[in-house]
Amino acid sequence: MENKETRGKRKVLSGVVVSDKGNKTCVVEVERLVRHGLYSKTLKRAAKFHAHDEGNEAKIGDKVEIMSTRPISKMKRWRLSKIVEKAIN
């Protein structure tokens, strides 16, 4: 019987590039909707993730998809998987 080791599913998030200043790095802002516990109002919450962009392809305003990966540096735990929509510049 074969003992196959399979990797777990990687987390995938989509957001907008807010900075591309770093070399091989882009900062992606991911928005999510949460419901207030008492008042049941829907609120927007945002988080910024540093993502590895090997070819420096992503520019500010691009909609991108990022996936989790091993730690690449102090801040980078994500990598750019694809550019969904280019920004109009």
MARDO-732760 format. One record per residue (C-alpha): z, y, x; chain; residue number from 0; residue in one letter. Coordinates in Angstrom, 3 decimals. Each point is the difference from the previous one (the first is absolute). Layout:
<r <Z, Y, X>, "A", NUM, "A">
...
This chain:
<r <0.000, 0.000, 0.000>, "A", 0, "M">
<r <-0.960, 3.424, 1.320>, "A", 1, "E">
<r <2.597, 2.707, 0.386>, "A", 2, "N">
<r <-1.902, 3.201, -0.731>, "A", 3, "K">
<r <1.750, 3.255, 0.678>, "A", 4, "E">
<r <-1.144, 2.703, -2.364>, "A", 5, "T">
<r <0.823, 3.656, 0.185>, "A", 6, "R">
<r <1.599, 1.593, -2.999>, "A", 7, "G">
<r <-1.832, 2.492, -2.166>, "A", 8, "K">
<r <-0.224, 3.417, 1.598>, "A", 9, "R">
<r <1.029, 3.041, -1.983>, "A", 10, "K">
<r <-2.886, 2.270, -0.938>, "A", 11, "V">
<r <0.413, 3.644, -1.030>, "A", 12, "L">
<r <-2.523, 2.703, -0.822>, "A", 13, "S">
<r <0.410, 3.705, 0.570>, "A", 14, "G">
<r <-1.477, 3.205, 1.402>, "A", 15, "V">
<r <-0.220, 0.961, 3.681>, "A", 16, "V">
<r <2.072, 3.147, 0.597>, "A", 17, "V">
<r <-0.281, 0.130, 3.808>, "A", 18, "S">
<r <-2.383, -1.385, 2.606>, "A", 19, "D">
<r <1.309, 1.910, 3.027>, "A", 20, "K">
<r <1.306, -2.992, 1.948>, "A", 21, "G">
<r <-2.263, -2.132, 2.157>, "A", 22, "N">
<r <-0.743, -3.267, -1.869>, "A", 23, "K">
<r <2.557, 1.037, -2.638>, "A", 24, "T">
<r <-0.211, 1.454, -3.499>, "A", 25, "C">
<r <2.773, 0.944, -2.389>, "A", 26, "V">
<r <-0.512, -1.306, -3.539>, "A", 27, "V">
<r <1.897, 1.336, -3.013>, "A", 28, "E">
<r <0.557, -2.618, -2.699>, "A", 29, "V">
<r <1.065, 1.142, -3.469>, "A", 30, "E">
<r <1.748, -2.226, -2.515>, "A", 31, "R">
<r <1.309, 0.490, -3.499>, "A", 32, "L">
<r <3.645, -0.783, -0.777>, "A", 33, "V">
<r <1.889, 0.223, -3.232>, "A", 34, "R">
<r <3.210, 2.033, -0.153>, "A", 35, "H">
<r <2.912, -2.290, -0.819>, "A", 36, "G">
<r <1.691, 2.178, -2.628>, "A", 37, "L">
<r <-2.726, 2.232, -1.405>, "A", 38, "Y">
<r <-2.961, -2.418, 0.307>, "A", 39, "S">
<r <-2.234, 2.772, 1.302>, "A", 40, "K">
<r <-2.742, -1.133, 2.376>, "A", 41, "T">
<r <0.361, 1.605, 3.432>, "A", 42, "L">
<r <-2.326, 0.102, 3.003>, "A", 43, "K">
<r <1.452, -1.088, 3.311>, "A", 44, "R">
<r <-1.894, 0.183, 3.285>, "A", 45, "A">
<r <0.466, -1.659, 3.376>, "A", 46, "A">
<r <-1.875, 0.538, 3.265>, "A", 47, "K">
<r <-1.038, -2.895, 2.214>, "A", 48, "F">
<r <-1.396, 0.132, 3.535>, "A", 49, "H">
<r <-2.971, -2.348, 0.206>, "A", 50, "A">
<r <-1.997, -1.312, 2.949>, "A", 51, "H">
<r <-3.615, 1.198, -0.143>, "A", 52, "D">
<r <-1.793, -1.651, 2.928>, "A", 53, "E">
<r <-3.255, 1.966, -0.268>, "A", 54, "G">
<r <1.445, 3.342, -1.134>, "A", 55, "N">
<r <-2.172, -0.375, -3.129>, "A", 56, "E">
<r <2.316, 1.429, -2.672>, "A", 57, "A">
<r <-0.025, 3.745, -0.591>, "A", 58, "K">
<r <2.295, 2.261, -2.049>, "A", 59, "I">
<r <-0.519, -0.502, -3.729>, "A", 60, "G">
<r <-1.490, -3.509, 0.231>, "A", 61, "D">
<r <1.310, -2.598, -2.431>, "A", 62, "K">
<r <0.900, -3.051, 2.061>, "A", 63, "V">
<r <1.580, -3.424, -0.253>, "A", 64, "E">
<r <2.628, -1.034, 2.549>, "A", 65, "I">
<r <1.572, -3.388, 0.653>, "A", 66, "M">
<r <3.248, -0.983, 1.665>, "A", 67, "S">
<r <-0.095, -1.365, 3.532>, "A", 68, "T">
<r <2.264, -0.655, 2.957>, "A", 69, "R">
<r <1.642, 3.061, 1.585>, "A", 70, "P">
<r <-2.615, 1.800, 2.101>, "A", 71, "I">
<r <2.181, 2.918, 1.105>, "A", 72, "S">
<r <3.231, 1.750, -0.965>, "A", 73, "K">
<r <-1.414, 1.278, -3.306>, "A", 74, "M">
<r <-3.054, -2.186, -0.672>, "A", 75, "K">
<r <0.557, -3.099, -2.140>, "A", 76, "R">
<r <-3.274, 0.278, -1.945>, "A", 77, "W">
<r <-3.685, -0.095, 0.832>, "A", 78, "R">
<r <-3.049, 1.424, -1.694>, "A", 79, "L">
<r <-1.830, -2.774, -1.842>, "A", 80, "S">
<r <-2.791, 2.005, -1.647>, "A", 81, "K">
<r <-1.091, 3.454, -1.076>, "A", 82, "I">
<r <-0.397, -0.065, -3.781>, "A", 83, "V">
<r <-1.436, 3.483, -0.471>, "A", 84, "E">
<r <-1.017, 2.669, 2.486>, "A", 85, "K">
<r <1.214, 3.572, -0.489>, "A", 86, "A">
<r <-2.548, 2.688, -0.813>, "A", 87, "I">
<r <0.111, 2.454, 2.898>, "A", 88, "N">
